[in-house]
Amino acid sequence: MNPDPEKTSSGKTKVLILGGTGEMGQWFTRFFKERGYEVTVWGKGGKVEVARKLNVPFASDLDATIPENDIVIVSVPINATEETIAEVAPKMKAGSLLMDFTSIKVKPVEAMQRFAPAGVEILGTHPMFGPTIPTIRGQTVILVPVKERSEKWFPVMRQLFEEGGAHVEITTAAEHDRLVSVVQGLTHFAYISIGTTIDRLDFDIKKSRKFVSPVYSIMLDFVGRILGQNPYLYALIQMENPGVLEVHEAFIEECEELSGLVRAHDEEGFVRKMKAAARKYDDTAHALRRSDKLINSRITEYETILNSVGKVCGFSHVYSGKIHVGTVEKVGPNEVILTKLASKGSAPHIKNKFIKLKLENLRLLSESELREWRKENLVHSVRDISVLIPEGADPEIVLGAVKTNKHLVACQISDIYSGTEGTGSKNKIRETGRLGVTYRITIFGDCHTGSVDAEVTALLCGLGCRVREKNLKLKE
């Protein structure tokens, strides 16, 4: 959405992302570019090569670039946010918008109110997802509008995120930080504590996966997900939100109390604690169904892949987006081995190449996605089949029947003419009351051309068509 196309000669709203060379900044650079915004990035490290990779300008002269933009987004580490706002906000032009993408809101919003000129609007923003998420669809974005400082741009940004498929939640800065102290503060703290406990115990996680339950497996994945990301970011989420310390104290006290009940073998006390928590949770039945759905989705996809040995499957790498298509040769607990299909432009050595892929990095392509990839990337064969169709038959109806063959990329009528057929005598033909139709079929490059041709010919004959002599021609 472009709220004011008259602002620039290009007709696009201009966005400057401070921290645009970081992972989250890069994600939103792509997000805004895809929606028609003109994006410029800046990063403290001066990573011009990242800007080149994103195909956007790098703001080498930041002071000159700031007033040229309609939207300035601060996507820097939490502990640098207020300083960045103080430096940037006074240089913004009237009518523009200043946003922050940090995980806390009270301090950044106060800084934007303090340093942004009266004519500059402000909007606290917290995307509740990380840069590994492929799309904003289904994700939550929290917006913190400020009274009389978000009038023009707030509805624009809300619509932008909602049209992308995000769920937008509106709140105040104080309410945001209170909720996030649990949503992120407690969750991250608990997962990191599990990770550090496993480290202290010198526990063999790899070996433990041989004794895995679905819940344990998912828990390990979430712990690993947190531990594998930027530890400085997670440290700042814990340290910069004042409400997190109170949450820590409550969590540690509960851990100690539960541990005391276990040490004392106080079964009834433990049960009372757990039941009280369940009553407060008030959603255990739905939680069970949602977690069952998560567990079953993992099992279902694995079983689908397992049952696809010997068949052609396609996989999308969830991080790089690269597509791998080939015949599934073997499926293990953590990996799949494919014989890759040779696509257009493939080097000769690629043919029949084996490739080993980790299952956790893959998404199984749907049938329609796989078909589209095959259609666009394989070298196909084309055949013409000329037939005399039954009297009164509609060539288009026959065409529709041929199109049901799943091995065909396409099928069309290339010619219609008055029917003729041989009489059995050399060089003699006679007119018939039947139409002659040539059906041009395009056969997928990974299918056996002769077999598919025979299937289509058999179908046509079954519909009462008569194949004309010497009518099959392979088009290279």
C-alpha positions as CSV (number, residue, x, y, z in Angstrom):
1,M,0.0,0.0,0.0
2,N,1.4,3.4,-1.0
3,P,-0.4,6.1,1.2
4,D,0.9,9.1,-0.7
5,P,2.2,8.3,-4.2
6,E,2.8,12.0,-5.0
7,K,5.6,12.3,-2.5
8,T,8.3,10.9,-4.7
9,S,9.1,11.0,-8.4
10,S,9.0,7.2,-8.4
11,G,5.5,7.2,-7.0
12,K,6.6,5.1,-4.1
13,T,6.6,5.7,-0.3
14,K,10.2,5.8,0.9
15,V,11.3,3.7,3.9
16,L,14.6,3.9,5.7
17,I,15.4,0.9,8.0
18,L,18.1,1.6,10.6
19,G,19.5,-1.8,11.3
20,G,18.4,-2.9,7.9
21,T,21.6,-5.0,7.4
22,G,20.7,-7.1,10.5
23,E,18.6,-10.2,10.2
24,M,15.3,-8.7,11.1
25,G,16.0,-5.5,9.2
26,Q,16.7,-7.6,6.1
27,W,13.4,-9.5,6.6
28,F,11.4,-6.2,6.6
29,T,13.4,-4.8,3.7
30,R,12.1,-7.7,1.6
31,F,8.6,-7.3,3.1
32,F,8.4,-3.6,2.2
33,K,10.0,-4.0,-1.2
34,E,7.5,-6.7,-2.1
35,R,4.7,-4.3,-1.4
36,G,6.0,-1.5,-3.6
37,Y,7.9,0.6,-1.1
38,E,11.2,2.2,-2.0
39,V,13.6,0.9,0.8
40,T,17.0,2.2,1.9
41,V,19.0,0.5,4.6
42,W,21.6,1.5,7.1
43,G,23.6,-0.5,9.6
44,K,26.3,0.5,12.1
45,G,28.8,-2.0,10.6
46,G,28.5,-0.4,7.2
47,K,27.7,-3.7,5.5
48,V,27.2,-2.3,2.0
49,E,27.4,-5.9,0.6
50,V,24.1,-6.8,2.4
51,A,22.4,-3.9,0.8
52,R,23.7,-5.0,-2.6
53,K,22.4,-8.5,-1.9
54,L,19.0,-7.0,-1.1
55,N,19.2,-4.8,-4.2
56,V,18.5,-1.6,-2.2
57,P,20.6,1.5,-1.5
58,F,22.8,1.8,1.6
59,A,22.5,5.1,3.4
60,S,26.2,6.2,3.3
61,D,25.2,9.7,4.2
62,L,22.7,9.0,7.0
63,D,22.0,12.6,7.9
64,A,21.1,13.5,4.3
65,T,19.0,10.3,3.9
66,I,16.8,10.7,7.0
67,P,14.8,13.7,5.8
68,E,14.3,12.2,2.4
69,N,12.2,9.3,3.7
70,D,8.5,9.0,4.6
71,I,9.0,6.2,7.1
72,V,12.0,5.6,9.4
73,I,12.2,2.3,11.2
74,V,14.5,1.7,14.1
75,S,15.5,-2.0,14.2
76,V,18.6,-1.9,16.3
77,P,19.6,-3.7,19.5
78,I,17.3,-2.8,22.5
79,N,20.1,-1.1,24.4
80,A,20.9,1.1,21.4
81,T,17.3,2.0,20.5
82,E,16.9,5.2,22.7
83,E,20.2,6.6,21.6
84,T,19.4,5.9,17.9
85,I,16.0,7.6,18.3
86,A,17.5,10.6,19.9
87,E,20.0,10.9,17.1
88,V,17.6,10.3,14.2
89,A,14.2,11.7,15.2
90,P,15.0,15.4,15.1
91,K,16.2,15.1,11.5
92,M,13.0,13.7,10.2
93,K,10.6,15.8,8.0
94,A,7.1,16.8,8.9
95,G,4.4,14.3,8.0
96,S,6.8,11.3,8.2
97,L,6.5,8.3,10.5
98,L,9.0,7.0,13.1
99,M,8.6,3.4,14.2
100,D,10.6,1.1,16.4
101,F,10.8,-2.7,16.2
102,T,12.1,-3.5,19.6
103,S,10.9,-6.1,22.1
104,I,10.0,-3.5,24.8
105,K,7.8,-0.5,24.3
106,V,7.7,1.9,27.3
107,K,11.3,3.3,26.8
108,P,11.3,3.5,23.0
109,V,7.8,5.1,22.8
110,E,8.8,7.7,25.5
111,A,12.0,8.4,23.5
112,M,10.1,8.8,20.3
113,Q,7.7,11.2,22.0
114,R,10.5,13.2,23.5
115,F,12.8,13.5,20.4
116,A,10.5,13.4,17.4
117,P,9.3,16.9,16.2
118,A,5.7,17.7,16.6
119,G,5.0,17.1,12.9
120,V,6.5,13.6,12.9
121,E,4.1,10.8,13.8
122,I,5.3,7.8,15.9
123,L,4.2,4.2,16.2
124,G,5.6,1.6,18.6
125,T,5.8,-1.8,16.8
126,H,6.7,-5.3,17.9
127,P,6.7,-8.1,15.3
128,M,6.2,-11.2,17.4
129,F,8.3,-13.5,15.2
130,G,11.9,-13.9,14.1
131,P,13.7,-13.6,10.8
132,T,13.5,-17.3,10.1
133,I,9.7,-17.1,9.5
134,P,9.1,-17.2,5.7
135,T,6.0,-15.0,5.7
136,I,4.1,-12.6,7.9
137,R,0.9,-14.6,7.2
138,G,-0.5,-15.9,10.5
139,Q,2.0,-14.0,12.6
140,T,1.2,-11.4,15.3
141,V,2.3,-7.8,15.1
142,I,1.7,-5.5,18.1
143,L,1.1,-1.9,17.5
144,V,1.3,0.9,20.1
145,P,-0.3,4.1,18.7
146,V,0.2,7.3,20.6
147,K,-2.8,9.6,21.0
148,E,-2.6,12.6,18.5
149,R,0.8,11.3,17.2
150,S,-0.4,8.3,15.1
151,E,-3.5,9.7,13.3
152,K,-2.4,9.4,9.7
153,W,0.1,6.5,9.7
154,F,-1.5,4.1,12.2
155,P,-4.3,3.0,9.9
156,V,-1.9,2.7,7.0
157,M,0.5,0.4,8.8
158,R,-2.3,-1.6,10.3
159,Q,-3.8,-2.2,6.9
160,L,-0.4,-3.1,5.5
161,F,0.2,-5.8,8.0
162,E,-3.3,-7.2,8.0
163,E,-3.4,-7.4,4.2
164,G,-0.2,-9.4,4.5
165,G,-2.1,-11.9,6.6
166,A,-0.8,-10.8,10.0
167,H,-2.9,-10.6,13.2
168,V,-2.5,-7.1,14.5
169,E,-3.0,-6.5,18.2
170,I,-3.4,-2.9,19.6
171,T,-2.2,-2.0,23.1
172,T,-0.4,0.5,25.2
173,A,3.3,0.5,25.9
174,A,2.8,-0.3,29.6
175,E,0.4,-3.2,28.9
176,H,2.7,-4.5,26.2
177,D,5.7,-4.7,28.5
178,R,3.7,-6.3,31.3
179,L,2.4,-9.0,29.0
180,V,5.7,-9.5,27.2
181,S,7.5,-10.0,30.5
182,V,5.7,-13.4,30.6
183,V,5.2,-14.1,26.9
184,Q,8.9,-13.6,26.1
185,G,10.6,-13.1,29.5
186,L,9.3,-16.2,31.2
187,T,9.2,-18.4,28.1
188,H,12.8,-17.6,27.0
189,F,14.1,-17.8,30.6
190,A,12.5,-21.2,31.1
191,Y,13.8,-22.6,27.9
192,I,17.3,-21.2,28.4
193,S,17.3,-22.6,32.0
194,I,16.5,-26.1,30.5
195,G,19.4,-25.7,28.1
196,T,21.8,-24.6,30.8
197,T,20.6,-27.4,33.1
198,I,21.3,-30.0,30.4
199,D,24.7,-28.5,30.0
200,R,25.4,-28.7,33.7
201,L,24.3,-32.3,33.8
202,D,26.5,-33.1,30.8
203,F,23.5,-34.8,29.4
204,D,23.8,-36.6,26.0
205,I,20.9,-35.1,24.1
206,K,21.7,-37.0,20.9
207,K,21.5,-40.3,22.7
208,S,18.3,-39.2,24.5
209,R,16.5,-38.7,21.2
210,K,16.6,-42.5,20.8
211,F,14.2,-42.7,23.8
212,V,12.2,-39.7,22.6
213,S,8.5,-39.0,23.2
214,P,6.7,-36.5,20.9
215,V,6.5,-33.9,23.7
216,Y,10.1,-34.3,24.7
217,S,11.2,-34.0,21.0
218,I,9.2,-30.8,20.5
219,M,10.5,-29.3,23.8
220,L,14.1,-30.1,22.8
221,D,13.5,-28.4,19.4
222,F,12.1,-25.2,21.0
223,V,15.0,-25.1,23.5
224,G,17.5,-25.6,20.7
225,R,15.6,-22.9,18.7
226,I,16.2,-20.4,21.4
227,L,19.8,-21.4,22.2
228,G,20.7,-21.3,18.5
229,Q,19.8,-17.6,18.1
230,N,21.6,-14.4,19.0
231,P,22.4,-14.7,22.7
232,Y,22.8,-10.9,23.0
233,L,19.3,-10.3,21.8
234,Y,17.9,-12.7,24.4
235,A,20.1,-11.2,27.2
236,L,18.6,-7.8,26.4
237,I,15.0,-9.1,26.3
238,Q,15.6,-10.4,29.9
239,M,17.5,-7.3,31.1
240,E,15.8,-4.3,29.5
241,N,12.2,-5.0,30.6
242,P,11.9,-4.1,34.3
243,G,8.9,-6.4,34.7
244,V,11.0,-9.5,33.9
245,L,12.8,-9.6,37.3
246,E,9.5,-10.0,39.1
247,V,8.6,-12.8,36.8
248,H,11.9,-14.5,37.5
249,E,11.4,-14.3,41.2
250,A,7.9,-15.9,40.9
251,F,9.3,-18.6,38.6
252,I,12.3,-19.5,40.9
253,E,10.0,-19.6,44.0
254,E,7.6,-21.9,42.3
255,C,10.5,-24.2,41.2
256,E,11.9,-24.3,44.7
257,E,8.4,-25.0,46.2
258,L,7.7,-27.8,43.7
259,S,11.2,-29.3,44.3
260,G,10.5,-29.1,48.1
261,L,7.2,-31.1,47.6
262,V,9.1,-33.7,45.6
263,R,11.9,-34.0,48.2
264,A,9.2,-34.4,50.9
265,H,7.3,-37.0,48.8
266,D,4.3,-34.8,49.3
267,E,2.2,-36.3,46.6
268,E,-1.0,-34.5,47.6
269,G,0.7,-31.2,47.8
270,F,2.2,-31.6,44.4
271,V,-1.2,-32.7,43.0
272,R,-2.9,-29.6,44.6
273,K,-0.3,-27.3,43.0
274,M,-0.8,-28.9,39.6
275,K,-4.6,-28.8,39.8
276,A,-4.6,-25.2,40.9
277,A,-2.4,-24.3,37.9
278,A,-4.7,-26.1,35.6
279,R,-7.7,-24.2,36.9
280,K,-5.9,-20.9,36.4
281,Y,-4.8,-22.0,32.9
282,D,-8.5,-22.6,32.1
283,D,-7.7,-23.9,28.6
284,T,-6.1,-27.3,29.1
285,A,-8.5,-29.2,26.8
286,H,-7.8,-26.8,23.9
287,A,-4.1,-26.9,24.7
288,L,-4.2,-30.7,24.4
289,R,-6.0,-30.6,21.0
290,R,-3.6,-27.9,19.7
291,S,-0.5,-29.8,20.9
292,D,-2.0,-33.1,19.4
293,K,-2.4,-31.3,16.1
294,L,1.3,-30.1,16.3
295,I,2.5,-33.6,17.1
296,N,0.3,-35.3,14.5
297,S,1.4,-32.9,11.8
298,R,5.0,-33.9,12.4
299,I,4.1,-37.6,12.3
300,T,1.8,-37.2,9.2
301,E,4.5,-35.4,7.1
302,Y,7.1,-38.0,8.1
303,E,4.8,-40.9,7.2
304,T,4.0,-39.2,3.8
305,I,7.7,-39.0,3.0
306,L,8.4,-42.5,4.3
307,N,5.6,-43.8,2.0
308,S,7.1,-41.9,-1.0
309,V,10.2,-44.1,-1.5
310,G,10.6,-44.7,-5.2
311,K,8.4,-41.7,-6.0
312,V,9.2,-38.2,-7.2
313,C,8.8,-35.7,-4.3
314,G,9.7,-32.0,-3.9
315,F,11.0,-30.2,-0.9
316,S,11.5,-26.6,-0.1
317,H,14.4,-25.6,2.2
318,V,12.6,-23.5,4.9
319,Y,15.5,-21.1,5.3
320,S,17.1,-20.7,1.8
321,G,13.9,-21.3,-0.1
322,K,15.8,-23.6,-2.5
323,I,13.7,-26.3,-4.1
324,H,14.9,-29.9,-4.3
325,V,13.0,-32.4,-6.5
326,G,13.9,-36.0,-7.1
327,T,13.1,-39.6,-6.5
328,V,13.1,-40.5,-2.9
329,E,15.6,-43.3,-2.4
330,K,15.8,-43.6,1.4
331,V,14.2,-42.0,4.5
332,G,15.9,-42.1,7.8
333,P,14.9,-40.6,11.2
334,N,16.5,-37.3,10.4
335,E,17.3,-37.2,6.7
336,V,16.0,-38.1,3.2
337,I,18.1,-39.2,0.2
338,L,17.0,-38.1,-3.3
339,T,18.1,-38.8,-6.8
340,K,17.8,-35.3,-8.2
341,L,15.8,-34.7,-11.4
342,A,17.8,-33.0,-14.1
343,S,16.2,-29.6,-14.8
344,K,16.6,-27.2,-17.6
345,G,20.2,-26.0,-17.9
346,S,21.5,-28.7,-15.5
347,A,25.1,-29.8,-16.1
348,P,25.5,-33.4,-17.3
349,H,26.9,-34.6,-14.0
350,I,23.8,-33.5,-12.2
351,K,21.8,-36.3,-13.8
352,N,21.1,-39.1,-11.3
353,K,23.0,-37.2,-8.6
354,F,22.2,-38.3,-5.0
355,I,21.6,-35.6,-2.4
356,K,21.2,-36.0,1.3
357,L,18.9,-33.5,3.1
358,K,18.0,-32.9,6.7
359,L,14.3,-33.3,7.4
360,E,14.2,-30.5,9.9
361,N,15.1,-28.1,7.2
362,L,12.5,-29.2,4.7
363,R,8.9,-28.6,3.9
364,L,7.2,-31.2,1.6
365,L,5.8,-29.5,-1.5
366,S,2.1,-30.0,-2.2
367,E,1.1,-31.8,-5.3
368,S,0.2,-28.6,-7.0
369,E,3.5,-27.0,-6.0
370,L,5.4,-30.0,-7.3
371,R,3.5,-30.0,-10.5
372,E,4.2,-26.3,-11.1
373,W,8.0,-26.9,-10.4
374,R,8.1,-29.8,-12.9
375,K,6.2,-27.7,-15.4
376,E,8.6,-24.8,-15.2
377,N,11.9,-26.7,-14.8
378,L,11.9,-29.9,-16.8
379,V,12.5,-30.4,-20.5
380,H,9.2,-31.7,-21.9
381,S,8.3,-33.8,-25.0
382,V,5.5,-32.8,-27.4
383,R,3.5,-35.2,-29.5
384,D,0.7,-34.7,-32.1
385,I,-2.0,-37.4,-32.2
386,S,-4.4,-37.1,-35.1
387,V,-7.8,-38.9,-34.9
388,L,-11.2,-39.1,-36.4
389,I,-13.7,-38.4,-33.7
390,P,-17.1,-40.0,-33.6
391,E,-19.9,-38.4,-35.6
392,G,-21.5,-35.6,-33.6
393,A,-18.8,-35.7,-30.9
394,D,-17.5,-32.4,-29.6
395,P,-13.7,-32.0,-29.9
396,E,-13.6,-29.9,-26.8
397,I,-15.2,-32.6,-24.7
398,V,-12.7,-35.1,-26.0
399,L,-10.0,-32.6,-25.1
400,G,-11.2,-32.4,-21.5
401,A,-11.0,-36.1,-21.2
402,V,-7.4,-36.2,-22.4
403,K,-6.4,-33.4,-20.0
404,T,-7.2,-35.7,-17.1
405,N,-4.0,-37.5,-17.7
406,K,-1.7,-36.4,-14.8
407,H,1.4,-37.0,-16.9
408,L,0.6,-34.2,-19.3
409,V,1.8,-30.6,-18.8
410,A,-0.7,-29.4,-21.3
411,C,-3.0,-30.6,-24.1
412,Q,-4.6,-28.5,-26.9
413,I,-6.3,-28.8,-30.2
414,S,-3.8,-27.9,-32.9
415,D,-5.9,-28.6,-36.0
416,I,-9.5,-29.5,-37.0
417,Y,-10.3,-30.7,-40.5
418,S,-12.8,-32.7,-42.6
419,G,-12.2,-36.3,-41.9
420,T,-10.5,-38.7,-44.3
421,E,-9.4,-42.3,-43.8
422,G,-7.6,-44.9,-45.8
423,T,-9.6,-47.5,-47.8
424,G,-7.0,-50.2,-47.6
425,S,-5.9,-49.7,-51.2
426,K,-2.6,-47.9,-51.9
427,N,-2.8,-44.1,-52.1
428,K,-6.6,-44.2,-51.9
429,I,-8.6,-42.2,-49.3
430,R,-12.2,-41.4,-48.9
431,E,-14.2,-38.7,-47.2
432,T,-16.0,-39.5,-43.9
433,G,-18.7,-37.8,-42.0
434,R,-16.3,-37.5,-39.0
435,L,-14.2,-34.6,-38.0
436,G,-10.4,-35.0,-38.0
437,V,-8.8,-33.5,-34.9
438,T,-5.1,-33.2,-34.0
439,Y,-4.5,-33.2,-30.3
440,R,-1.1,-31.8,-29.2
441,I,0.1,-33.2,-25.9
442,T,3.0,-32.0,-23.9
443,I,4.4,-34.7,-21.7
444,F,6.3,-34.1,-18.5
445,G,10.0,-34.5,-18.9
446,D,10.3,-37.0,-16.1
447,C,7.7,-39.4,-17.6
448,H,8.3,-42.1,-20.2
449,T,7.1,-40.4,-23.5
450,G,6.1,-43.6,-25.3
451,S,4.1,-44.9,-22.3
452,V,2.2,-41.7,-21.9
453,D,1.6,-41.4,-25.6
454,A,0.1,-44.9,-25.6
455,E,-2.1,-44.1,-22.6
456,V,-3.6,-41.1,-24.4
457,T,-4.0,-43.0,-27.6
458,A,-5.8,-45.8,-25.8
459,L,-8.1,-43.2,-24.1
460,L,-9.0,-41.7,-27.5
461,C,-9.7,-45.1,-29.0
462,G,-11.8,-45.9,-26.0
463,L,-13.9,-42.8,-26.7
464,G,-14.6,-44.0,-30.2
465,C,-11.9,-42.1,-32.0
466,R,-10.0,-43.7,-34.9
467,V,-6.3,-43.0,-35.0
468,R,-5.1,-41.9,-38.4
469,E,-2.1,-43.7,-40.1
470,K,1.4,-42.2,-39.5
471,N,0.0,-39.5,-37.3
472,L,2.5,-39.7,-34.4
473,K,5.3,-37.3,-34.5
474,L,7.8,-36.5,-31.7
475,K,8.6,-32.8,-31.7
476,E,12.0,-32.0,-30.2
